[in-house]
Amino acid sequence: MSNTSSLSTAVPSLQRKLEGRALRSILLSTLVWVSALVASVPLFSVLYMLITRGGARLNLEAFTELPPAGFEMGGGFGNALVGTFFMVGIAAAIAIPIGILAAIFLAELGPSSRLANTARFAAKTLTGLPSILAGVFAYAMVVLTTGTYSAPAGGVALAVLMLPIVVLTAEEAMKMVPKIMKDAAYGMGCTQSQVVWKVVLPTGMPAILTGVMLAVARAAGETAPLLFTALFSNYWIFHEGQLEVMSPTASLAVLIYNFSGMPFDNQLELAWAASLVLVMIVLVVNVVSRIVGKPKF
Amino acid sequence: MSATMQQVAPTITPAKVVMDCKLDKIFYGDFLAVRDSHVPIEKNKITGFIGPSGCGKSTVLRSLNRMNDLVEGFRFDGHVHFLGQDVYGKGVDPVVVRRYIGMVFQQPNPFSMSIMDNVAFGLRLNRYKGDIGDRVKAALQGAALWDEVKDKLKVSGLALSGGQQQRLCIARAIATEPEVLLMDEPCSALDPIATRRVEELMVELKKDYTIALVTHNMQQATRVADTTAFFSVDISQGTRTGYLVEMGPTSQIFDNPREKLTKDYISGQFS
């Protein structure tokens, strides 16, 4: 009884006191603030280095010329840029359709079937796969059977890395489509495939595209899987009037890897410039994914 | 032919039963959810299903257009005669059934598309050959939503208010002119003003459609339902099995119920 009345009799001080929980709160706020700052340091310091070191060589020549040899001056990484786009394109053409179709199975057709559980487990494990093993896989599958290093071999290696990202993000995207929306479609007299094509896919599309773009960005930056699948080339993939698909193919990532170890200033500068271009590609892909990923409705 | 004959000799016949629903047993797995309920649904009337929660009234409703087929373990004993055919008959495609028996859900559930595309959805699904724009307009007018949305048909259906969304869902359901409209507590997520509008709409719609309405709101049943079916829960077998206690004209159920259970329920003795 006296407890309840004490609130009204004694007027408490409402002033902030710098002690105990207030101090702990300030300390924790500072800690998370600093941690957030530290987390953003790597990207910005890398960007800073790339722009200051690589920015100077970023001229038209860099994009249009072939890589220079030994003591040669000038040159560029035009063929590597084309090679990267070509191989990421092959990888996307393999991984995106298979990934999205597999995700439809995981999310809609048999979410708790044995096959779905196996596929989901495989995809999750595959996301943590060291990327060099994707290269080993493609080496055995494509390089050994075709007898040559090639762009398709590189594309297959990159597809192995893209596939689990596409599958898992697309499954998640489709699971986010509210059940009541699917009920509405069934209630209108949709078959299961109509529910998927007319409602689930369109509704989940922005989130699916975000996953696809992340996978593309990841593939564009990978070096290890290309080292013994596409190797490298000092020539254009368009060579003497024809597309030489079944021959070693250059890529930005491998060019950076090769040139960064060379004792020539010219090559080192080009490696910096190529790194800047690669980061820009990844950045642009991420920005584009945000734009297309914004829900239309 | 037959239409003209009817005009020549109008006779007072008992209202036509569009859906004769004899629900002997409805199972979810081993669980007997509903038993022994015979619910005839008459043409151009609103049949209200009332009863305490867990009495199976929604289960009954969702059995009528085979929506429950989507629930794992669902089993049905009995028949649902719809225009002379058993909805659960051999070779009947549930997908086709749902095109003739439309449904409006508890939560407004427009698709994440424009208002236009939402209403046109069923028409396109059925490959409607005529002018889709005209039918969309008619459906939106029928759902008393046209005046509010006619200038923004390209806007997302999800951008509307809750009450407008529910009327959009009704427009979507009636665009294909189904024979029967099943409404599963369509106002439970709406505020009183929106509820009133949807209720007025239901009374308007029964001129052209036959409506089965599940409601947990007894006042709503008295306001709109012509016939009321009262369901209750039987816990005597150790499980909760719903069954039909009695069914009749709404005024009789509320003013002069035959069963004591009905009387206790509508007077608020239990819920």
Interface residues (C-beta under 8 A of the other chain):
Chain A: P178 I180 M181 D183 A184 A185 Y186 G187 M188 G189 C190 T191 Q194 K198 V199 P202 T203 P295 K296 F297
Chain B: N65 M67 L70 V95 V96 V97 R98 R99 G102 M103 F105 Q107 N109 P110 F111 S112 M113 S114 F121 G122 L125 N126 S156 G157 L158 A159 C169 R172 A173 T176
